[in-house]
Amino acid sequence: MADNWYPTIDPDVCARCMQCVEFCPHGVYEKRDGAPMVVDPASCVEFCRGCQKACDAGAIFFPGDR
């Protein structure tokens, strides 16, 4: 894992569907107060974008996306 490779969630775009929480097998996300949160960015697999693809709302971004 690269130190700077982890997802961020745009709260203005997030639909709170929890698809990212359900998708990620690495425990990067947790549901907190009804919304997904990145709780363990160090567990994100470098260059994996599976959660981003699973997010129908397009709320997940990685370094270099913006």
N, C-alpha and C positions, 0 to 999 in steps of 0.2 A: 504494500500500500504506500502510495506517495503521500507525503505529509499534507499536500494541498488538494488531494482528490477526494471530494465528498460532495454529497448533494445538498442543495439548499431548496427550500420550499417558498414560493411566493405566496404569502397569505392572502393577497388580494385576488389571486387566480384559483387557489385551492378550493375544491368543491367538498372537501372533508369526506371523501368517499372511502378512504382508508385502503385504496388499492395498493399503495406503496407499502403500507404496513403489512398487508396480507402477502404481497409478492416477495419481499426481501427475506431470504433465508439467513442473512448474516446479522440480524438484530440491529440494523442501523436506525430503524424507526420504532416509535411507540406511539400509541394513542394517548394523548393527554388533554384533558378538558375538551374532549370532542374533536380534536384536531390532530393530524399527524405531526410528529416532531422528530427531528434528527437528534437522537440521543447518544449514538455511538459512532461518530464519523470515522474513527480509526478502524472500524470493522468493514468499511466499504472496500470492495475489491476494485483495485485500480482499473480504470477504463470500462468497468461494467456500467451499463446504462439501462439495465433491465427495468428498474423502477420508473425511470423516465418514460420508457416505452409503455409501461403499464398505466401511466397517468393520463387518462382521457382528457383531463382539464388542461394539461400542458403546464403544470405549476412547478415542475422539478427542473432544476438547472444544475449544471456542473461547471467547474472552472473553464473559462473560455467560451461559454455559450452566449454570454452577453458582452 
